[in-house]
């Protein structure tokens, strides 16, 4: 199960879930996917009467969007999780109190930005924002999802957790796209790998 929607909602709300419910199924004809569930529907409850729902799976088309619904309007982000240099920009439409607006962001080199940021942390001997705690908080929810699946959709309660450190806009790196290589070395190329 990919954690993109889980990680997104944790950071959008700035909160950690306190309840997890999940159901899943195995799509007939997809036995080659050697997993108990190839499609999983998850409901997360957060403090402050907030809720998130998402479906992840390997048997259907790729999902690239999410929608946030609030008391005054909604935000539709589509595409939301793209990372490849494929000419697709992350974009959203927002509707608040009947007024609509939209925004598209230029394509960027996400991995280059991450690499530059982590390199700066190493060179400057500082802790990265996305540290082991961030990963453990995703894993904590994934384990609760697994327990809920094993319990046929039983709601799993999580201890409240207050993460003090969250990503901020000053961490954003804007790097131009790198050129896509024309020659590949490795498993799918005509040239042997260096392994």
DAPEHU-V675945 format. One record per helix or strand of 2 or more residues. SS is the DSSP state (H for helix, E for strand). FROM is the first residue (numbers start at 1). TO is the last residue. If there is no record, write none. Layout:
<<SS | FROM | TO> <SS | FROM | TO>>
This chain:
<<H | 4 | 13> <E | 17 | 25> <E | 39 | 46> <E | 50 | 57> <E | 65 | 69> <E | 73 | 78> <E | 91 | 96> <E | 99 | 104> <H | 110 | 123> <H | 132 | 150> <E | 156 | 157> <H | 169 | 171>>
